Amino acid sequence: MIAAFALAGTLLGGCSSINEKMGPVVGDTLPQWAGGLPKDVPPRKGTPEYDAYMKEQERKRLEPAPANANAAAPQSSPQSLDPVH
């Protein structure tokens, strides 16, 4: 009985190191409809694509906001709304 538990523990411990390496690969290759990552997910940290993505995000953050940013959104007047009953 003790040997069976020791063997089961050893086998389960070996699975954790395999899953650590296979998990990201499986997640990246699965299509979105099957539970994979959506298309707008940023690249994984530590890849060259991630560094380029972060540079682009920093460039966008440092860009000045357009002068008429508030004027671009149409405002609805209270008179044009229907009353709530």
C-alpha positions as CSV (number, residue, x, y, z in Angstrom):
1,M,0.0,0.0,0.0
2,I,2.8,2.4,0.9
3,A,4.7,1.5,-2.3
4,A,1.5,2.3,-4.4
5,F,1.2,5.8,-2.8
6,A,4.9,6.5,-3.3
7,L,4.6,5.5,-7.0
8,A,1.5,7.6,-7.5
9,G,3.2,10.6,-5.9
10,T,6.3,10.2,-8.1
11,L,4.2,9.9,-11.2
12,L,2.2,13.0,-10.4
13,G,5.3,15.0,-9.5
14,G,6.8,14.2,-12.9
15,C,3.7,15.6,-14.7
16,S,4.1,19.0,-13.2
17,S,7.4,19.7,-15.0
18,I,6.0,18.4,-18.3
19,N,2.8,20.6,-18.0
20,E,4.9,23.6,-17.2
21,K,6.5,23.4,-20.6
22,M,3.6,22.2,-22.6
23,G,0.9,24.5,-21.3
24,P,2.0,27.7,-23.1
25,V,2.6,25.7,-26.4
26,V,-0.9,24.1,-26.3
27,G,-2.5,27.5,-25.4
28,D,-0.8,29.3,-28.2
29,T,-1.7,26.7,-30.9
30,L,-5.4,26.0,-30.0
31,P,-7.9,28.0,-32.0
32,Q,-10.0,30.5,-30.1
33,W,-13.2,28.5,-30.6
34,A,-11.6,25.5,-28.8
35,G,-10.5,27.6,-25.8
36,G,-7.3,29.1,-27.1
37,L,-6.1,32.7,-26.8
38,P,-8.0,35.5,-28.5
39,K,-6.4,37.4,-31.4
40,D,-5.8,40.6,-29.5
41,V,-3.7,39.1,-26.7
42,P,-0.2,40.7,-26.5
43,P,2.8,38.5,-27.2
44,R,4.4,36.4,-24.4
45,K,7.0,38.2,-22.2
46,G,10.6,37.5,-23.2
47,T,10.0,37.2,-27.0
48,P,11.2,39.8,-29.6
49,E,7.6,40.4,-30.5
50,Y,6.9,41.4,-26.9
51,D,9.7,44.0,-26.9
52,A,8.3,45.5,-30.1
53,Y,4.8,45.5,-28.7
54,M,5.9,47.3,-25.5
55,K,7.8,49.9,-27.5
56,E,4.7,50.6,-29.6
57,Q,2.5,50.9,-26.4
58,E,5.0,53.3,-24.9
59,R,5.0,55.4,-28.2
60,K,1.2,55.5,-28.1
61,R,1.2,56.5,-24.4
62,L,3.6,59.4,-25.1
63,E,1.7,60.7,-28.1
64,P,-0.2,64.0,-27.3
65,A,-4.0,63.7,-27.2
66,P,-5.9,65.3,-30.1
67,A,-7.0,68.9,-29.3
68,N,-10.7,68.1,-30.1
69,A,-10.9,64.7,-28.4
70,N,-14.0,65.8,-26.4
71,A,-15.7,67.3,-29.5
72,A,-15.4,64.1,-31.4
73,A,-18.0,62.3,-29.3
74,P,-21.6,63.5,-30.1
75,Q,-23.5,64.7,-27.1
76,S,-27.2,63.9,-26.8
77,S,-29.4,66.6,-25.4
78,P,-31.9,65.7,-22.6
79,Q,-34.8,66.9,-24.9
80,S,-34.1,64.2,-27.5
81,L,-34.4,61.4,-25.0
82,D,-37.7,59.6,-24.4
83,P,-39.0,59.7,-20.8
84,V,-38.7,56.6,-18.7
85,H,-42.0,55.2,-17.5
